Amino acid sequence: MTISFSPNLDWDSLKNQYKKDDRIKISDIWLPEDANKINQCLTSETEFSHAYTQNGRPLVSSDKELRDMTSNAQKSLFQNLYQDASKGVGFWYGRHMVTPSSPRLLNTVKSYLNSDSLLENIRYISDRPDIKLASAQGTRYTPGNFLTRHRDVVEREGRILAFVLGFTPKWHPDWGGLLQFYQDDGTPRDAWTPEFNSMTLFDVKHVHAVTYLTPFCPSQRFSITGWFRSR
């Protein structure tokens, strides 16, 4: 199976847009049939674990592992989680790292993101010739999930650009789950609503967060995220 970004993308125009602020949101990034297939894979064929923090440490637990916790252990987990979040540290969302055992289509997406042709286009629009590879994970945000304010800089991984491939249709901004950007001092800048069949691309220097998904949110926020990296 092969997939690709839309052949209608104007990479020269995208380069001009990106260089204004080292970030861009591209609509209609995939061919429509490919976007629908990936959406179906994420919503129906992909098993997600729970990614979260405890005392500043990143952890991952399966549904079963959380269910098997005692009520006191669960209570302590969320108390610690929310205490850290109140100080601007932490996250709570669904994650699926793309590995050889993942659904075939997710591996196809990861392979395409690492193809010579796609990497060359990403290097071109970002003016970052040091990009060599892409990592990828599926993400799922449900009511109560969040990702607090941070930068994606991780020197040991050589992260250069963050990307979000959106696969959630008809999202309402009142539901939360917005990609919120901030100034360096923490002042909010602007927020981008999840969009089906889109790619958000931004330099890891940008401070950002995913806002809390409200209890009345009737949907789930699915995406494939990762980083274009130098190593």
N, C-alpha and C positions, 0 to 999 in steps of 0.2 A: 504494500500500500504506500502510495506517495501523497504528500500534501505540500502545500506551499502558500506563501503570502500571495495576495492578489497581484496579478501582473499589471494592474492599473496604477500601482503606487508610483508617484513621482519622487524619486529619491533626491533629486536636486532641490525641489521645493521643500521636502522634509528637512533637508540639511539646513536650509535658510531659517526654517521655523525653529529647529532645535537650538541653533546657536544663539538665539535671542536670550535664552535663560538656562541652557543646558537641560532642557526637559521638553517633552512633547507628548501629546496624546493623538494617536492615529486611529481613525475610524475605518471600518470595513477592511481590516488588515488581512483576513483570510478570504478565500473563496467561500461563498455562503454555504455550500454543501459541506466543506471541511469544518467550518465553525459549528455547524449543527451536529456533526459527528463527534467533535471534541466535547461539546456540551453534554451530549448523551453519555459519553464515556465518563465524564466527571460526576454526573448526577446519578448514574445507575450502575456503573461498573467499577468504581474506584472506592477502596476502603480507606477511610481516614482515621488517623489517631488524633489525640488531643495534645497540642503543643502548648506549654505554659511555663511559667517561672515559679520557683520557690526560693525565697531568700536570695534572689538575684541569679540563681542557677537555671539554665534552660533544661526542661525535662519533656519527655514524651510518654504518654500512657494510652493504652488501648481502651476501648469501651469496657471490655471485661475487667481490666485492671482497676478501672475506676469503680465499677459495680462491686467488685470484690473487697473494696475498702470498707472498713467499719464506718459507721455514721460519724464517730468522733474524728476519724482520720480524714474523712471528706470535709467535715466542718473546718478542721485545722488547715487543710489544703486551701480552701477558698478564703479563709481569714488571712492567711499569709499572702495569697495571690492579690486580694483586694488591698491589703495594707501596702504592698509594694506598688501597686498600680496608683494608689492615692498619692504616691511620691513621684509618679512619672516613670516607673520602671515596670516592665513586664508585658505579657501578652497571654491570650487565651483564644485559641482558634484551632480548626481542623487542618491537619497536614498530612500529605502523602508524598514522601520522597520518591522521585522517579528512579527506579532500579530495574535491572533486567527482569525481575519478577512482576513488575507493574503491568497493567493492561497494555497490550501491544500498541495501541494508538498513542498512549502517553510516551512510550519510547520512540515512536515515530516522530512525535513533536520535538522531543529532546534532540534526536538526530538531526532534524531539519534546522533547529536553532544552532547546531554546531557545524552545519554545512559550510563549505568554503564560500559559496555564493552569498549566503545570508550574513555570515560574519564580515565579509567584505563590505556589504551595504551598511552594516551597523558601524563598522570602523569609519566608513565614509561620512555618514551623517553626523557622527559625534566627533570626528577629527581625532580619534584615539586609535592610532595604528598598533598600540600594544595589546589590543583585545585579541585573545587567542581561543577562548572557549566560553561555553554557557553552561550554567547549572540550572536545574529545573525542579520544581515541586508543585504538586497540586495543593490548592488551599480552599478551605470551606469555612465561611463565617456564618454562624447561626445566632439567633437572639442571645445577647449576653456576651458575645465575643468582642475582642478589642485588640489593638496593638498600640501601645503608648508611644509617645514622641521619641524619635531617635534618628540617628544617621546609620546608613548601612556600611560604613567603612569597616572592613576587616582586612588588615594588611596581610595576614598570613595566607588569605585566600586570593588576594589580588583583585578584589572587587572594584570594578570601574563604573559600570552602569547597572542600575536596577531596572527590571521590567515587570510589568503586570499585563498578562493577556487575559482580557475579560470575557466571561462566558455567562453572564447573568442578564437576562432580558428584562426590560420594563422595570427598572429600579427607581424607587421614589426616594429623593434625598432625605425626607423626614424619617426614613427607616434607619438612618445611620449608615455605617459601613463606607463612609466617604474617605477617599485618600486626601488627607488634610496636610497641606504644606505650611511651614512656619519660617519666619525669619530666624536668624541665628540667635537672637535674644529670646526666642519663644513666642513672639507675637504672631498670631495667625495671619497667614497670607490669603490663600484661596484653597478651595476644596473641589475635588473632581469626583463626580458621581460615577459609580460603576456603569459600564456600558458594554453591551453585548458586541462581540466581534471587534474588539479594539485592542490596541497595545499602548500602554503608558511606558515611556522610557525616560529615565532621568539619572543624572550624575549622583553618585552616592554621597556627595557633599550636602545634598539637600536634606534638611530636617523635615521629617514627615511622620504621620501616624495613620492608622485606620480607626475611625471613630467608632464608638460603642454601638453595637446593633441593638436597637430598642426592643422591648418586650412585645410590642405590637407589630414588629416586622413579620410579614406573612411569608417571606421567601428566604432563600439561602443565597449567599454570595460566593460564587465559584470562580476560580481563576487559576491560571498557571503562572507562577512567579519564579524569579531567580535573578541571576546576575550574569552579565557579560564580564569576563575576568581575564586577567593577564596570566594566571596560573591556576 
